[in-house]
């Protein structure tokens, strides 16, 4: 289709002409919208919100209640410093930082019976890289290892435990936690 020009006189002007292209010359393509709906839909405004409180099914299940720079509260018990959580027990874990995590410090976790599936390691304020040989050794022993900062490690441990997975944790308190977090 050829471009058609329209002649439209300008108001209050001497005979001058303005040239415009016809809207029929090329179809306009509508770009997809990338915006997100921020307001609730009408039916969402009238739905009730409910809260379910999760109760522990068994006193044998360990959950990390809170953590601070001094340590942890696990099932209501205060633990000072780094700790190892295994099914049905909380132990002091003799590591000062992630640099102290060695094959010897992790031996407890792969010797447990029944065998745990997942070991969650909390390395303090941020995720730290562990020696790849240590992680490879643990995988060869049939143990999945998840390395996270301590805040996320506590949440991951609690989630996996609530899912009834055989989970253990090695947690180092974060140095910059000013108050208890739960």
Biotite code that builds the C-alpha atoms (Angstrom):
import biotite.structure as struc

atoms = struc.array([
    struc.Atom([0.000, 0.000, 0.000], chain_id="A", res_id=1, res_name="UNK", atom_name="CA", element="C"),
    struc.Atom([1.439, 3.353, -0.976], chain_id="A", res_id=2, res_name="UNK", atom_name="CA", element="C"),
    struc.Atom([1.794, 6.158, 1.499], chain_id="A", res_id=3, res_name="UNK", atom_name="CA", element="C"),
    struc.Atom([-1.031, 8.632, 1.065], chain_id="A", res_id=4, res_name="UNK", atom_name="CA", element="C"),
    struc.Atom([-0.536, 12.246, 2.032], chain_id="A", res_id=5, res_name="UNK", atom_name="CA", element="C"),
    struc.Atom([-3.376, 14.307, 3.442], chain_id="A", res_id=6, res_name="UNK", atom_name="CA", element="C"),
    struc.Atom([-3.485, 18.015, 3.011], chain_id="A", res_id=7, res_name="UNK", atom_name="CA", element="C"),
    struc.Atom([-4.820, 19.784, 6.067], chain_id="A", res_id=8, res_name="UNK", atom_name="CA", element="C"),
    struc.Atom([-4.870, 23.596, 6.205], chain_id="A", res_id=9, res_name="UNK", atom_name="CA", element="C"),
    struc.Atom([-3.490, 25.157, 9.384], chain_id="A", res_id=10, res_name="UNK", atom_name="CA", element="C"),
    struc.Atom([-5.792, 27.507, 11.287], chain_id="A", res_id=11, res_name="UNK", atom_name="CA", element="C"),
    struc.Atom([-5.128, 31.175, 11.039], chain_id="A", res_id=12, res_name="UNK", atom_name="CA", element="C"),
    struc.Atom([-2.423, 30.706, 8.432], chain_id="A", res_id=13, res_name="UNK", atom_name="CA", element="C"),
    struc.Atom([-2.098, 31.745, 4.881], chain_id="A", res_id=14, res_name="UNK", atom_name="CA", element="C"),
    struc.Atom([-2.492, 28.918, 2.417], chain_id="A", res_id=15, res_name="UNK", atom_name="CA", element="C"),
    struc.Atom([0.167, 26.592, 3.737], chain_id="A", res_id=16, res_name="UNK", atom_name="CA", element="C"),
    struc.Atom([-0.194, 22.877, 3.816], chain_id="A", res_id=17, res_name="UNK", atom_name="CA", element="C"),
    struc.Atom([0.762, 20.297, 6.347], chain_id="A", res_id=18, res_name="UNK", atom_name="CA", element="C"),
    struc.Atom([1.529, 16.829, 5.132], chain_id="A", res_id=19, res_name="UNK", atom_name="CA", element="C"),
    struc.Atom([0.567, 13.842, 7.286], chain_id="A", res_id=20, res_name="UNK", atom_name="CA", element="C"),
    struc.Atom([0.767, 10.155, 6.696], chain_id="A", res_id=21, res_name="UNK", atom_name="CA", element="C"),
    struc.Atom([-2.457, 8.208, 6.739], chain_id="A", res_id=22, res_name="UNK", atom_name="CA", element="C"),
    struc.Atom([-3.091, 5.877, 9.645], chain_id="A", res_id=23, res_name="UNK", atom_name="CA", element="C"),
    struc.Atom([-3.927, 3.179, 7.107], chain_id="A", res_id=24, res_name="UNK", atom_name="CA", element="C"),
    struc.Atom([-0.425, 3.031, 5.731], chain_id="A", res_id=25, res_name="UNK", atom_name="CA", element="C"),
    struc.Atom([1.075, 0.580, 8.211], chain_id="A", res_id=26, res_name="UNK", atom_name="CA", element="C"),
    struc.Atom([-0.562, -1.571, 10.847], chain_id="A", res_id=27, res_name="UNK", atom_name="CA", element="C"),
    struc.Atom([0.555, -0.711, 14.360], chain_id="A", res_id=28, res_name="UNK", atom_name="CA", element="C"),
    struc.Atom([1.972, -3.562, 16.381], chain_id="A", res_id=29, res_name="UNK", atom_name="CA", element="C"),
    struc.Atom([1.081, -3.577, 20.040], chain_id="A", res_id=30, res_name="UNK", atom_name="CA", element="C"),
    struc.Atom([3.985, -4.374, 22.316], chain_id="A", res_id=31, res_name="UNK", atom_name="CA", element="C"),
    struc.Atom([3.284, -6.867, 25.098], chain_id="A", res_id=32, res_name="UNK", atom_name="CA", element="C"),
    struc.Atom([2.861, -5.244, 28.463], chain_id="A", res_id=33, res_name="UNK", atom_name="CA", element="C"),
    struc.Atom([5.565, -5.992, 30.993], chain_id="A", res_id=34, res_name="UNK", atom_name="CA", element="C"),
    struc.Atom([3.932, -4.305, 33.927], chain_id="A", res_id=35, res_name="UNK", atom_name="CA", element="C"),
    struc.Atom([2.687, -6.209, 36.953], chain_id="A", res_id=36, res_name="UNK", atom_name="CA", element="C"),
    struc.Atom([-0.669, -5.846, 38.616], chain_id="A", res_id=37, res_name="UNK", atom_name="CA", element="C"),
    struc.Atom([0.021, -4.322, 42.018], chain_id="A", res_id=38, res_name="UNK", atom_name="CA", element="C"),
    struc.Atom([-3.530, -3.998, 43.279], chain_id="A", res_id=39, res_name="UNK", atom_name="CA", element="C"),
    struc.Atom([-5.585, -7.005, 44.401], chain_id="A", res_id=40, res_name="UNK", atom_name="CA", element="C"),
    struc.Atom([-8.404, -8.125, 42.155], chain_id="A", res_id=41, res_name="UNK", atom_name="CA", element="C"),
    struc.Atom([-11.959, -7.609, 43.378], chain_id="A", res_id=42, res_name="UNK", atom_name="CA", element="C"),
    struc.Atom([-12.355, -11.223, 44.473], chain_id="A", res_id=43, res_name="UNK", atom_name="CA", element="C"),
    struc.Atom([-9.088, -11.079, 46.433], chain_id="A", res_id=44, res_name="UNK", atom_name="CA", element="C"),
    struc.Atom([-10.355, -8.170, 48.532], chain_id="A", res_id=45, res_name="UNK", atom_name="CA", element="C"),
    struc.Atom([-13.091, -10.278, 50.076], chain_id="A", res_id=46, res_name="UNK", atom_name="CA", element="C"),
    struc.Atom([-11.157, -13.441, 50.855], chain_id="A", res_id=47, res_name="UNK", atom_name="CA", element="C"),
    struc.Atom([-10.419, -14.247, 54.481], chain_id="A", res_id=48, res_name="UNK", atom_name="CA", element="C"),
    struc.Atom([-6.874, -14.577, 55.700], chain_id="A", res_id=49, res_name="UNK", atom_name="CA", element="C"),
    struc.Atom([-6.147, -17.485, 57.986], chain_id="A", res_id=50, res_name="UNK", atom_name="CA", element="C"),
    struc.Atom([-3.124, -18.273, 60.092], chain_id="A", res_id=51, res_name="UNK", atom_name="CA", element="C"),
    struc.Atom([-2.150, -21.784, 61.029], chain_id="A", res_id=52, res_name="UNK", atom_name="CA", element="C"),
    struc.Atom([0.173, -22.334, 63.948], chain_id="A", res_id=53, res_name="UNK", atom_name="CA", element="C"),
    struc.Atom([2.456, -25.268, 63.410], chain_id="A", res_id=54, res_name="UNK", atom_name="CA", element="C"),
    struc.Atom([2.874, -27.452, 66.450], chain_id="A", res_id=55, res_name="UNK", atom_name="CA", element="C"),
    struc.Atom([5.688, -29.908, 66.819], chain_id="A", res_id=56, res_name="UNK", atom_name="CA", element="C"),
    struc.Atom([4.484, -33.430, 66.143], chain_id="A", res_id=57, res_name="UNK", atom_name="CA", element="C"),
    struc.Atom([7.031, -34.982, 68.429], chain_id="A", res_id=58, res_name="UNK", atom_name="CA", element="C"),
    struc.Atom([9.329, -33.738, 71.187], chain_id="A", res_id=59, res_name="UNK", atom_name="CA", element="C"),
    struc.Atom([12.122, -35.682, 69.463], chain_id="A", res_id=60, res_name="UNK", atom_name="CA", element="C"),
    struc.Atom([12.166, -33.308, 66.480], chain_id="A", res_id=61, res_name="UNK", atom_name="CA", element="C"),
    struc.Atom([14.715, -30.483, 66.719], chain_id="A", res_id=62, res_name="UNK", atom_name="CA", element="C"),
    struc.Atom([13.879, -26.948, 65.527], chain_id="A", res_id=63, res_name="UNK", atom_name="CA", element="C"),
    struc.Atom([16.056, -23.843, 65.687], chain_id="A", res_id=64, res_name="UNK", atom_name="CA", element="C"),
    struc.Atom([13.901, -21.273, 67.472], chain_id="A", res_id=65, res_name="UNK", atom_name="CA", element="C"),
    struc.Atom([16.279, -18.301, 67.293], chain_id="A", res_id=66, res_name="UNK", atom_name="CA", element="C"),
    struc.Atom([19.906, -17.388, 66.709], chain_id="A", res_id=67, res_name="UNK", atom_name="CA", element="C"),
    struc.Atom([22.162, -14.564, 67.851], chain_id="A", res_id=68, res_name="UNK", atom_name="CA", element="C"),
    struc.Atom([25.857, -13.743, 67.851], chain_id="A", res_id=69, res_name="UNK", atom_name="CA", element="C"),
    struc.Atom([26.202, -15.756, 71.091], chain_id="A", res_id=70, res_name="UNK", atom_name="CA", element="C"),
    struc.Atom([24.527, -18.930, 69.855], chain_id="A", res_id=71, res_name="UNK", atom_name="CA", element="C"),
    struc.Atom([21.163, -20.563, 69.313], chain_id="A", res_id=72, res_name="UNK", atom_name="CA", element="C"),
    struc.Atom([17.960, -21.520, 71.036], chain_id="A", res_id=73, res_name="UNK", atom_name="CA", element="C"),
    struc.Atom([16.933, -24.989, 69.905], chain_id="A", res_id=74, res_name="UNK", atom_name="CA", element="C"),
    struc.Atom([13.669, -26.453, 71.211], chain_id="A", res_id=75, res_name="UNK", atom_name="CA", element="C"),
    struc.Atom([13.838, -23.914, 74.038], chain_id="A", res_id=76, res_name="UNK", atom_name="CA", element="C"),
    struc.Atom([17.384, -24.860, 75.069], chain_id="A", res_id=77, res_name="UNK", atom_name="CA", element="C"),
    struc.Atom([20.113, -22.209, 74.830], chain_id="A", res_id=78, res_name="UNK", atom_name="CA", element="C"),
    struc.Atom([23.310, -23.343, 73.122], chain_id="A", res_id=79, res_name="UNK", atom_name="CA", element="C"),
    struc.Atom([26.346, -21.062, 73.351], chain_id="A", res_id=80, res_name="UNK", atom_name="CA", element="C"),
    struc.Atom([28.644, -20.978, 70.315], chain_id="A", res_id=81, res_name="UNK", atom_name="CA", element="C"),
    struc.Atom([28.753, -23.308, 67.314], chain_id="A", res_id=82, res_name="UNK", atom_name="CA", element="C"),
    struc.Atom([26.622, -26.416, 67.532], chain_id="A", res_id=83, res_name="UNK", atom_name="CA", element="C"),
    struc.Atom([25.882, -29.659, 65.742], chain_id="A", res_id=84, res_name="UNK", atom_name="CA", element="C"),
    struc.Atom([22.256, -30.728, 65.569], chain_id="A", res_id=85, res_name="UNK", atom_name="CA", element="C"),
    struc.Atom([21.657, -34.386, 64.892], chain_id="A", res_id=86, res_name="UNK", atom_name="CA", element="C"),
    struc.Atom([18.391, -36.268, 65.223], chain_id="A", res_id=87, res_name="UNK", atom_name="CA", element="C"),
    struc.Atom([17.472, -36.281, 68.928], chain_id="A", res_id=88, res_name="UNK", atom_name="CA", element="C"),
    struc.Atom([20.633, -34.463, 70.121], chain_id="A", res_id=89, res_name="UNK", atom_name="CA", element="C"),
    struc.Atom([22.367, -31.082, 70.237], chain_id="A", res_id=90, res_name="UNK", atom_name="CA", element="C"),
    struc.Atom([26.144, -31.060, 70.575], chain_id="A", res_id=91, res_name="UNK", atom_name="CA", element="C"),
    struc.Atom([28.790, -28.382, 70.991], chain_id="A", res_id=92, res_name="UNK", atom_name="CA", element="C"),
    struc.Atom([30.736, -28.223, 67.740], chain_id="A", res_id=93, res_name="UNK", atom_name="CA", element="C"),
    struc.Atom([34.390, -27.291, 68.120], chain_id="A", res_id=94, res_name="UNK", atom_name="CA", element="C"),
    struc.Atom([34.872, -24.979, 65.159], chain_id="A", res_id=95, res_name="UNK", atom_name="CA", element="C"),
    struc.Atom([35.714, -21.311, 65.422], chain_id="A", res_id=96, res_name="UNK", atom_name="CA", element="C"),
    struc.Atom([34.915, -20.336, 61.837], chain_id="A", res_id=97, res_name="UNK", atom_name="CA", element="C"),
    struc.Atom([34.262, -21.908, 58.457], chain_id="A", res_id=98, res_name="UNK", atom_name="CA", element="C"),
    struc.Atom([38.042, -22.363, 58.074], chain_id="A", res_id=99, res_name="UNK", atom_name="CA", element="C"),
    struc.Atom([37.894, -24.970, 60.857], chain_id="A", res_id=100, res_name="UNK", atom_name="CA", element="C"),
    struc.Atom([35.418, -27.165, 58.952], chain_id="A", res_id=101, res_name="UNK", atom_name="CA", element="C"),
    struc.Atom([37.485, -30.218, 58.026], chain_id="A", res_id=102, res_name="UNK", atom_name="CA", element="C"),
    struc.Atom([36.949, -33.916, 57.378], chain_id="A", res_id=103, res_name="UNK", atom_name="CA", element="C"),
    struc.Atom([37.558, -34.518, 61.091], chain_id="A", res_id=104, res_name="UNK", atom_name="CA", element="C"),
    struc.Atom([34.993, -31.943, 62.202], chain_id="A", res_id=105, res_name="UNK", atom_name="CA", element="C"),
    struc.Atom([32.395, -33.470, 59.841], chain_id="A", res_id=106, res_name="UNK", atom_name="CA", element="C"),
    struc.Atom([33.143, -37.124, 60.721], chain_id="A", res_id=107, res_name="UNK", atom_name="CA", element="C"),
    struc.Atom([30.258, -37.238, 63.198], chain_id="A", res_id=108, res_name="UNK", atom_name="CA", element="C"),
    struc.Atom([27.715, -36.508, 60.484], chain_id="A", res_id=109, res_name="UNK", atom_name="CA", element="C"),
    struc.Atom([28.633, -39.345, 58.118], chain_id="A", res_id=110, res_name="UNK", atom_name="CA", element="C"),
    struc.Atom([29.045, -41.938, 60.899], chain_id="A", res_id=111, res_name="UNK", atom_name="CA", element="C"),
    struc.Atom([25.495, -41.606, 62.250], chain_id="A", res_id=112, res_name="UNK", atom_name="CA", element="C"),
    struc.Atom([23.066, -44.508, 62.155], chain_id="A", res_id=113, res_name="UNK", atom_name="CA", element="C"),
    struc.Atom([20.440, -44.187, 60.785], chain_id="A", res_id=114, res_name="UNK", atom_name="CA", element="C"),
    struc.Atom([22.269, -42.339, 58.023], chain_id="A", res_id=115, res_name="UNK", atom_name="CA", element="C"),
    struc.Atom([21.222, -38.732, 57.556], chain_id="A", res_id=116, res_name="UNK", atom_name="CA", element="C"),
    struc.Atom([20.264, -37.543, 54.074], chain_id="A", res_id=117, res_name="UNK", atom_name="CA", element="C"),
    struc.Atom([21.211, -33.875, 54.194], chain_id="A", res_id=118, res_name="UNK", atom_name="CA", element="C"),
    struc.Atom([23.741, -31.886, 56.193], chain_id="A", res_id=119, res_name="UNK", atom_name="CA", element="C"),
    struc.Atom([23.042, -28.165, 56.387], chain_id="A", res_id=120, res_name="UNK", atom_name="CA", element="C"),
    struc.Atom([26.091, -26.059, 57.243], chain_id="A", res_id=121, res_name="UNK", atom_name="CA", element="C"),
    struc.Atom([25.673, -22.467, 58.443], chain_id="A", res_id=122, res_name="UNK", atom_name="CA", element="C"),
    struc.Atom([28.968, -20.619, 57.953], chain_id="A", res_id=123, res_name="UNK", atom_name="CA", element="C"),
    struc.Atom([28.194, -17.397, 59.834], chain_id="A", res_id=124, res_name="UNK", atom_name="CA", element="C"),
    struc.Atom([27.288, -14.020, 58.358], chain_id="A", res_id=125, res_name="UNK", atom_name="CA", element="C"),
    struc.Atom([27.698, -15.066, 54.745], chain_id="A", res_id=126, res_name="UNK", atom_name="CA", element="C"),
    struc.Atom([28.082, -18.129, 52.573], chain_id="A", res_id=127, res_name="UNK", atom_name="CA", element="C"),
    struc.Atom([31.689, -19.284, 52.551], chain_id="A", res_id=128, res_name="UNK", atom_name="CA", element="C"),
    struc.Atom([33.375, -21.691, 50.147], chain_id="A", res_id=129, res_name="UNK", atom_name="CA", element="C"),
    struc.Atom([34.493, -24.930, 51.687], chain_id="A", res_id=130, res_name="UNK", atom_name="CA", element="C"),
    struc.Atom([37.295, -27.123, 50.380], chain_id="A", res_id=131, res_name="UNK", atom_name="CA", element="C"),
    struc.Atom([35.849, -28.982, 47.342], chain_id="A", res_id=132, res_name="UNK", atom_name="CA", element="C"),
    struc.Atom([37.601, -32.183, 48.481], chain_id="A", res_id=133, res_name="UNK", atom_name="CA", element="C"),
    struc.Atom([35.603, -32.130, 51.718], chain_id="A", res_id=134, res_name="UNK", atom_name="CA", element="C"),
    struc.Atom([32.309, -31.780, 49.829], chain_id="A", res_id=135, res_name="UNK", atom_name="CA", element="C"),
    struc.Atom([33.332, -34.530, 47.395], chain_id="A", res_id=136, res_name="UNK", atom_name="CA", element="C"),
    struc.Atom([34.190, -36.863, 50.292], chain_id="A", res_id=137, res_name="UNK", atom_name="CA", element="C"),
    struc.Atom([30.814, -36.225, 51.949], chain_id="A", res_id=138, res_name="UNK", atom_name="CA", element="C"),
    struc.Atom([28.989, -36.954, 48.659], chain_id="A", res_id=139, res_name="UNK", atom_name="CA", element="C"),
    struc.Atom([30.933, -40.227, 48.355], chain_id="A", res_id=140, res_name="UNK", atom_name="CA", element="C"),
    struc.Atom([29.677, -41.110, 51.841], chain_id="A", res_id=141, res_name="UNK", atom_name="CA", element="C"),
    struc.Atom([26.108, -40.621, 50.559], chain_id="A", res_id=142, res_name="UNK", atom_name="CA", element="C"),
    struc.Atom([25.490, -37.304, 52.271], chain_id="A", res_id=143, res_name="UNK", atom_name="CA", element="C"),
    struc.Atom([24.168, -34.202, 50.516], chain_id="A", res_id=144, res_name="UNK", atom_name="CA", element="C"),
    struc.Atom([25.735, -31.013, 51.925], chain_id="A", res_id=145, res_name="UNK", atom_name="CA", element="C"),
    struc.Atom([24.060, -27.609, 51.729], chain_id="A", res_id=146, res_name="UNK", atom_name="CA", element="C"),
    struc.Atom([26.352, -24.672, 52.627], chain_id="A", res_id=147, res_name="UNK", atom_name="CA", element="C"),
    struc.Atom([24.572, -21.402, 53.490], chain_id="A", res_id=148, res_name="UNK", atom_name="CA", element="C"),
    struc.Atom([24.877, -18.368, 55.710], chain_id="A", res_id=149, res_name="UNK", atom_name="CA", element="C"),
    struc.Atom([23.614, -19.208, 59.204], chain_id="A", res_id=150, res_name="UNK", atom_name="CA", element="C"),
    struc.Atom([20.288, -17.366, 58.923], chain_id="A", res_id=151, res_name="UNK", atom_name="CA", element="C"),
    struc.Atom([19.302, -19.327, 55.814], chain_id="A", res_id=152, res_name="UNK", atom_name="CA", element="C"),
    struc.Atom([20.801, -22.551, 57.168], chain_id="A", res_id=153, res_name="UNK", atom_name="CA", element="C"),
    struc.Atom([18.522, -22.344, 60.234], chain_id="A", res_id=154, res_name="UNK", atom_name="CA", element="C"),
    struc.Atom([15.460, -21.850, 58.024], chain_id="A", res_id=155, res_name="UNK", atom_name="CA", element="C"),
    struc.Atom([16.506, -24.667, 55.669], chain_id="A", res_id=156, res_name="UNK", atom_name="CA", element="C"),
    struc.Atom([17.146, -27.026, 58.569], chain_id="A", res_id=157, res_name="UNK", atom_name="CA", element="C"),
    struc.Atom([13.730, -26.258, 60.087], chain_id="A", res_id=158, res_name="UNK", atom_name="CA", element="C"),
    struc.Atom([12.003, -26.765, 56.741], chain_id="A", res_id=159, res_name="UNK", atom_name="CA", element="C"),
    struc.Atom([13.719, -30.075, 55.998], chain_id="A", res_id=160, res_name="UNK", atom_name="CA", element="C"),
    struc.Atom([13.038, -31.295, 59.536], chain_id="A", res_id=161, res_name="UNK", atom_name="CA", element="C"),
    struc.Atom([9.355, -30.367, 59.259], chain_id="A", res_id=162, res_name="UNK", atom_name="CA", element="C"),
    struc.Atom([9.246, -32.401, 56.035], chain_id="A", res_id=163, res_name="UNK", atom_name="CA", element="C"),
    struc.Atom([10.471, -35.385, 58.082], chain_id="A", res_id=164, res_name="UNK", atom_name="CA", element="C"),
    struc.Atom([13.774, -35.600, 56.208], chain_id="A", res_id=165, res_name="UNK", atom_name="CA", element="C"),
    struc.Atom([16.718, -37.109, 58.083], chain_id="A", res_id=166, res_name="UNK", atom_name="CA", element="C"),
    struc.Atom([18.635, -33.861, 58.472], chain_id="A", res_id=167, res_name="UNK", atom_name="CA", element="C"),
    struc.Atom([21.566, -32.653, 60.538], chain_id="A", res_id=168, res_name="UNK", atom_name="CA", element="C"),
    struc.Atom([23.085, -29.197, 60.873], chain_id="A", res_id=169, res_name="UNK", atom_name="CA", element="C"),
    struc.Atom([26.416, -27.674, 61.751], chain_id="A", res_id=170, res_name="UNK", atom_name="CA", element="C"),
    struc.Atom([25.833, -24.043, 62.701], chain_id="A", res_id=171, res_name="UNK", atom_name="CA", element="C"),
    struc.Atom([28.289, -21.239, 63.407], chain_id="A", res_id=172, res_name="UNK", atom_name="CA", element="C"),
    struc.Atom([26.684, -18.152, 65.001], chain_id="A", res_id=173, res_name="UNK", atom_name="CA", element="C"),
    struc.Atom([26.791, -14.994, 62.878], chain_id="A", res_id=174, res_name="UNK", atom_name="CA", element="C"),
    struc.Atom([29.073, -12.333, 64.335], chain_id="A", res_id=175, res_name="UNK", atom_name="CA", element="C"),
    struc.Atom([26.875, -9.377, 63.389], chain_id="A", res_id=176, res_name="UNK", atom_name="CA", element="C"),
    struc.Atom([23.504, -10.571, 64.724], chain_id="A", res_id=177, res_name="UNK", atom_name="CA", element="C"),
    struc.Atom([22.596, -7.928, 67.314], chain_id="A", res_id=178, res_name="UNK", atom_name="CA", element="C"),
    struc.Atom([19.477, -9.585, 68.683], chain_id="A", res_id=179, res_name="UNK", atom_name="CA", element="C"),
    struc.Atom([17.703, -12.887, 68.532], chain_id="A", res_id=180, res_name="UNK", atom_name="CA", element="C"),
    struc.Atom([16.123, -13.779, 65.219], chain_id="A", res_id=181, res_name="UNK", atom_name="CA", element="C"),
    struc.Atom([13.429, -16.380, 64.981], chain_id="A", res_id=182, res_name="UNK", atom_name="CA", element="C"),
])
